[in-house]
Amino acid sequence: MAAGSVEVHVRWRQGLLFDGDARGRPPVAVDGDSVAAISPVELLLLAAATCTAADVVSILEKQRVVLQSLEVVVQGTRREEQPRRYTALQFHFTIAGSGADEHKAHRAIDLSVEKYCSVVASLAPDIPITYDVTLG
């Protein structure tokens, strides 16, 4: 495998249910019918949310914020026709911690969404990404 490459493995179980893993990590169930497990398109939102959350945690810690909690909800809007790709993503961040304020939160999220999050950067460039923040 080339340097900088990432590889995942997917194994079919039944119907549209699969198990996927990366480098021997525990498998994740993915269901194309969205019945028994998270769907592939939901998994993409989960990946974007987790990627931005990890960035925001790291950046806020560098800003000397002592996090108590961080929650991210992402709503994706999809096309009606095939391919039913996302046409917009709306993130909602809820952040609580000592030293957290609007400026630090917005700075951390902007850096993640615009520069650091490789999942968001991998999405089509015409997908608008918006967010709002609630401080707890």
VEXTIBA-881821 format. One record per residue: residue in three letters; chain; x negated, y negated, z negated of N, C-alpha, C in turn. Coordinates in nm, 3 decimals, padded with zeros to 5 digits. Example, Ala and Ser with C-alpha at 12.3 -4.5 7.8 and 13.67 -1.06 7.14 Angstrom:
2
resn,chain,n.c1,n.c2,n.c3,ca.c1,ca.c2,ca.c3,c.c1,c.c2,c.c3
ala,A,-01.319,00.569,-00.780,-01.230,00.450,-00.780,-01.320,00.330,-00.780
ser,A,-01.285,00.225,-00.708,-01.367,00.106,-00.714,-01.290,-00.003,-00.787
% end
This chain:
136
resn,chain,n.c1,n.c2,n.c3,ca.c1,ca.c2,ca.c3,c.c1,c.c2,c.c3
met,A,-00.085,00.118,00.000,00.000,00.000,00.000,-00.089,-00.124,00.000
ala,A,-00.053,-00.222,00.080,-00.132,-00.344,00.093,-00.129,-00.427,-00.035
ala,A,-00.235,-00.499,-00.061,-00.241,-00.588,-00.177,-00.126,-00.687,-00.171
gly,A,-00.062,-00.710,-00.283,00.051,-00.802,-00.288,00.182,-00.738,-00.248
ser,A,00.180,-00.610,-00.212,00.303,-00.541,-00.172,00.378,-00.490,-00.296
val,A,00.507,-00.476,-00.280,00.592,-00.420,-00.384,00.670,-00.306,-00.320
glu,A,00.687,-00.198,-00.394,00.758,-00.083,-00.341,00.861,-00.036,-00.442
val,A,00.980,-00.005,-00.395,01.084,00.055,-00.477,01.131,00.183,-00.410
his,A,01.189,00.271,-00.488,01.242,00.397,-00.436,01.390,00.404,-00.466
val,A,01.468,00.448,-00.370,01.613,00.464,-00.387,01.648,00.608,-00.353
arg,A,01.726,00.671,-00.443,01.773,00.806,-00.420,01.925,00.811,-00.424
trp,A,01.983,00.870,-00.322,02.128,00.884,-00.312,02.177,00.988,-00.412
arg,A,02.284,00.956,-00.485,02.348,01.052,-00.576,02.470,01.115,-00.510
gln,A,02.567,01.026,-00.479,02.693,01.069,-00.415,02.767,00.945,-00.370
gly,A,02.860,00.960,-00.278,02.935,00.845,-00.230,02.842,00.733,-00.193
leu,A,02.862,00.616,-00.253,02.771,00.503,-00.232,02.692,00.470,-00.359
leu,A,02.671,00.572,-00.444,02.599,00.557,-00.570,02.455,00.603,-00.554
phe,A,02.363,00.519,-00.597,02.220,00.544,-00.583,02.148,00.519,-00.714
asp,A,02.031,00.579,-00.731,01.938,00.545,-00.837,01.817,00.480,-00.772
gly,A,01.771,00.372,-00.829,01.652,00.306,-00.777,01.553,00.281,-00.888
asp,A,01.424,00.284,-00.855,01.322,00.252,-00.955,01.200,00.193,-00.886
ala,A,01.113,00.139,-00.968,00.987,00.084,-00.920,00.874,00.139,-01.005
arg,A,00.773,00.193,-00.942,00.651,00.242,-01.007,00.677,00.321,-01.134
gly,A,00.765,00.420,-01.128,00.786,00.509,-01.241,00.864,00.450,-01.357
arg,A,00.922,00.335,-01.338,01.004,00.275,-01.445,01.139,00.345,-01.451
pro,A,01.214,00.327,-01.557,01.346,00.391,-01.566,01.434,00.353,-01.449
pro,A,01.515,00.446,-01.400,01.600,00.417,-01.285,01.714,00.322,-01.320
val,A,01.759,00.252,-01.217,01.874,00.163,-01.226,01.979,00.217,-01.131
ala,A,02.102,00.233,-01.180,02.211,00.278,-01.093,02.264,00.159,-01.014
val,A,02.287,00.180,-00.884,02.342,00.077,-00.796,02.453,00.143,-00.716
asp,A,02.570,00.077,-00.713,02.687,00.135,-00.647,02.739,00.042,-00.538
gly,A,02.735,00.088,-00.414,02.785,00.010,-00.302,02.934,-00.017,-00.310
asp,A,03.007,00.061,-00.391,03.151,00.040,-00.410,03.182,-00.044,-00.534
ser,A,03.082,-00.082,-00.612,03.099,-00.162,-00.735,03.191,-00.096,-00.837
val,A,03.191,00.037,-00.843,03.278,00.108,-00.936,03.199,00.162,-01.054
ala,A,03.097,00.244,-01.028,03.023,00.312,-01.135,02.902,00.233,-01.184
ala,A,02.862,00.132,-01.109,02.741,00.056,-01.146,02.745,-00.078,-01.074
ile,A,02.646,-00.159,-01.102,02.633,-00.290,-01.037,02.614,-00.270,-00.887
ser,A,02.669,-00.361,-00.807,02.658,-00.350,-00.662,02.527,-00.414,-00.615
pro,A,02.484,-00.384,-00.492,02.361,-00.447,-00.441,02.368,-00.600,-00.439
val,A,02.482,-00.658,-00.402,02.490,-00.804,-00.397,02.496,-00.865,-00.537
glu,A,02.556,-00.792,-00.633,02.551,-00.838,-00.773,02.409,-00.826,-00.827
leu,A,02.339,-00.722,-00.787,02.201,-00.702,-00.830,02.111,-00.816,-00.782
leu,A,02.140,-00.867,-00.662,02.064,-00.981,-00.612,02.085,-01.104,-00.702
leu,A,02.209,-01.128,-00.744,02.235,-01.239,-00.837,02.165,-01.215,-00.971
leu,A,02.170,-01.090,-01.018,02.104,-01.056,-01.144,01.954,-01.080,-01.133
ala,A,01.895,-01.044,-01.019,01.753,-01.068,-00.998,01.722,-01.218,-00.998
ala,A,01.805,-01.298,-00.932,01.783,-01.443,-00.931,01.797,-01.502,-01.071
ala,A,01.898,-01.456,-01.145,01.918,-01.507,-01.281,01.802,-01.470,-01.372
thr,A,01.756,-01.346,-01.363,01.646,-01.301,-01.448,01.515,-01.370,-01.412
cys,A,01.493,-01.388,-01.284,01.371,-01.455,-01.236,01.366,-01.600,-01.287
thr,A,01.476,-01.672,-01.271,01.477,-01.811,-01.319,01.470,-01.817,-01.471
ala,A,01.538,-01.723,-01.538,01.535,-01.721,-01.685,01.392,-01.701,-01.736
ala,A,01.319,-01.608,-01.675,01.180,-01.583,-01.716,01.094,-01.708,-01.697
asp,A,01.112,-01.775,-01.583,01.039,-01.900,-01.559,01.074,-02.005,-01.663
val,A,01.203,-02.022,-01.689,01.249,-02.125,-01.782,01.195,-02.099,-01.922
val,A,01.196,-01.973,-01.965,01.139,-01.939,-02.097,00.993,-01.980,-02.102
ser,A,00.915,-01.940,-02.002,00.772,-01.973,-01.999,00.747,-02.123,-01.998
ile,A,00.822,-02.195,-01.917,00.802,-02.340,-01.906,00.843,-02.411,-02.034
leu,A,00.958,-02.372,-02.091,01.001,-02.435,-02.217,00.901,-02.407,-02.329
glu,A,00.846,-02.287,-02.333,00.745,-02.257,-02.435,00.622,-02.347,-02.418
lys,A,00.582,-02.372,-02.293,00.470,-02.463,-02.268,00.504,-02.606,-02.308
gln,A,00.634,-02.639,-02.307,00.680,-02.772,-02.350,00.700,-02.776,-02.502
arg,A,00.659,-02.672,-02.570,00.667,-02.660,-02.716,00.810,-02.649,-02.768
val,A,00.899,-02.597,-02.687,01.035,-02.568,-02.731,01.032,-02.430,-02.796
val,A,01.092,-02.419,-02.915,01.104,-02.290,-02.982,01.245,-02.239,-02.952
leu,A,01.254,-02.149,-02.856,01.385,-02.101,-02.811,01.453,-02.016,-02.917
gln,A,01.583,-02.039,-02.930,01.668,-01.953,-03.013,01.754,-01.865,-02.923
ser,A,01.797,-01.921,-02.809,01.875,-01.841,-02.714,01.871,-01.906,-02.576
leu,A,01.887,-01.820,-02.476,01.895,-01.864,-02.337,01.990,-01.769,-02.266
glu,A,02.090,-01.824,-02.202,02.183,-01.744,-02.122,02.194,-01.808,-01.985
val,A,02.204,-01.723,-01.884,02.218,-01.771,-01.746,02.336,-01.697,-01.684
val,A,02.427,-01.773,-01.627,02.538,-01.718,-01.549,02.521,-01.769,-01.408
val,A,02.528,-01.680,-01.310,02.516,-01.722,-01.170,02.643,-01.681,-01.097
gln,A,02.701,-01.776,-01.027,02.817,-01.749,-00.943,02.773,-01.763,-00.798
gly,A,02.798,-01.659,-00.720,02.762,-01.662,-00.579,02.886,-01.671,-00.493
thr,A,02.883,-01.757,-00.393,02.991,-01.767,-00.295,02.946,-01.692,-00.171
arg,A,03.035,-01.603,-00.121,03.000,-01.520,-00.005,03.090,-01.550,00.113
arg,A,03.038,-01.527,00.232,03.116,-01.539,00.355,03.224,-01.433,00.358
glu,A,03.333,-01.461,00.426,03.440,-01.363,00.444,03.405,-01.263,00.553
glu,A,03.333,-01.309,00.657,03.300,-01.222,00.769,03.163,-01.157,00.747
gln,A,03.137,-01.050,00.822,03.011,-00.977,00.813,02.899,-01.055,00.882
pro,A,02.780,-01.055,00.834,02.744,-01.000,00.704,02.793,-01.092,00.593
arg,A,02.843,-01.034,00.486,02.902,-01.112,00.377,02.793,-01.166,00.284
arg,A,02.703,-01.241,00.342,02.589,-01.294,00.267,02.634,-01.410,00.178
tyr,A,02.548,-01.443,00.084,02.575,-01.558,-00.002,02.558,-01.686,00.078
thr,A,02.649,-01.780,00.054,02.641,-01.911,00.118,02.612,-02.021,00.018
ala,A,02.621,-01.990,-00.112,02.589,-02.087,-00.217,02.573,-02.012,-00.349
leu,A,02.484,-02.064,-00.434,02.465,-02.011,-00.569,02.478,-02.125,-00.668
gln,A,02.553,-02.101,-00.775,02.569,-02.198,-00.883,02.524,-02.132,-01.013
phe,A,02.418,-02.187,-01.072,02.366,-02.136,-01.200,02.422,-02.220,-01.313
his,A,02.450,-02.154,-01.425,02.483,-02.227,-01.548,02.390,-02.175,-01.658
phe,A,02.309,-02.264,-01.712,02.215,-02.231,-01.818,02.269,-02.280,-01.951
thr,A,02.264,-02.197,-02.053,02.294,-02.237,-02.190,02.166,-02.214,-02.270
ile,A,02.113,-02.324,-02.323,01.983,-02.321,-02.389,01.996,-02.376,-02.530
ala,A,01.941,-02.303,-02.627,01.937,-02.352,-02.764,01.796,-02.329,-02.819
gly,A,01.746,-02.429,-02.888,01.614,-02.415,-02.948,01.564,-02.546,-03.001
ser,A,01.473,-02.536,-03.095,01.412,-02.653,-03.155,01.326,-02.724,-03.051
gly,A,01.355,-02.851,-03.028,01.281,-02.929,-02.930,01.342,-02.930,-02.791
ala,A,01.448,-02.852,-02.771,01.514,-02.849,-02.639,01.594,-02.976,-02.620
asp,A,01.579,-03.038,-02.504,01.659,-03.154,-02.468,01.689,-03.149,-02.319
glu,A,01.773,-03.240,-02.272,01.816,-03.241,-02.132,01.696,-03.252,-02.037
his,A,01.604,-03.343,-02.068,01.490,-03.365,-01.980,01.405,-03.238,-01.966
lys,A,01.372,-03.176,-02.078,01.289,-03.054,-02.074,01.362,-02.941,-02.003
ala,A,01.491,-02.927,-02.030,01.569,-02.820,-01.967,01.574,-02.840,-01.815
his,A,01.607,-02.959,-01.772,01.614,-02.987,-01.628,01.478,-02.971,-01.560
arg,A,01.374,-03.015,-01.627,01.238,-03.000,-01.571,01.204,-02.853,-01.553
ala,A,01.232,-02.771,-01.653,01.202,-02.628,-01.647,01.282,-02.560,-01.536
ile,A,01.409,-02.592,-01.527,01.495,-02.530,-01.425,01.455,-02.575,-01.285
asp,A,01.430,-02.704,-01.269,01.386,-02.755,-01.138,01.259,-02.685,-01.092
leu,A,01.162,-02.672,-01.182,01.037,-02.605,-01.145,01.062,-02.461,-01.104
ser,A,01.149,-02.393,-01.177,01.179,-02.254,-01.143,01.245,-02.243,-01.007
val,A,01.355,-02.316,-00.988,01.435,-02.303,-00.866,01.360,-02.355,-00.744
glu,A,01.282,-02.461,-00.760,01.217,-02.523,-00.646,01.076,-02.472,-00.618
lys,A,01.011,-02.409,-00.718,00.870,-02.375,-00.699,00.834,-02.232,-00.737
tyr,A,00.879,-02.183,-00.852,00.823,-02.060,-00.907,00.904,-01.933,-00.884
cys,A,01.034,-01.940,-00.881,01.115,-01.817,-00.875,01.105,-01.753,-00.737
ser,A,01.037,-01.639,-00.730,01.016,-01.573,-00.602,01.145,-01.514,-00.546
val,A,01.241,-01.480,-00.631,01.369,-01.427,-00.582,01.445,-01.538,-00.510
val,A,01.458,-01.653,-00.572,01.528,-01.766,-00.509,01.455,-01.808,-00.382
ala,A,01.322,-01.810,-00.386,01.244,-01.849,-00.268,01.261,-01.749,-00.154
ser,A,01.299,-01.626,-00.185,01.317,-01.523,-00.082,01.454,-01.530,-00.015
leu,A,01.545,-01.609,-00.069,01.677,-01.622,-00.010,01.672,-01.713,00.113
ala,A,01.773,-01.701,00.198,01.779,-01.787,00.317,01.773,-01.934,00.274
pro,A,01.696,-02.015,00.346,01.678,-02.155,00.306,01.803,-02.241,00.318
asp,A,01.906,-02.193,00.388,02.028,-02.273,00.402,02.127,-02.251,00.288
ile,A,02.091,-02.171,00.189,02.180,-02.145,00.076,02.158,-02.255,-00.029
pro,A,02.259,-02.340,-00.053,02.241,-02.443,-00.156,02.240,-02.378,-00.295
ile,A,02.145,-02.423,-00.376,02.129,-02.376,-00.514,02.159,-02.495,-00.603
thr,A,02.261,-02.482,-00.687,02.294,-02.589,-00.782,02.295,-02.530,-00.922
tyr,A,02.290,-02.618,-01.022,02.296,-02.570,-01.160,02.349,-02.679,-01.252
asp,A,02.392,-02.632,-01.369,02.422,-02.724,-01.479,02.368,-02.661,-01.606
val,A,02.360,-02.744,-01.710,02.298,-02.701,-01.835,02.386,-02.741,-01.953
thr,A,02.399,-02.650,-02.047,02.461,-02.679,-02.176,02.355,-02.655,-02.283
leu,A,02.334,-02.755,-02.368,02.241,-02.735,-02.480,02.321,-02.694,-02.601
gly,A,02.273,-02.589,-02.667,02.345,-02.536,-02.784,02.281,-02.575,-02.912
% end
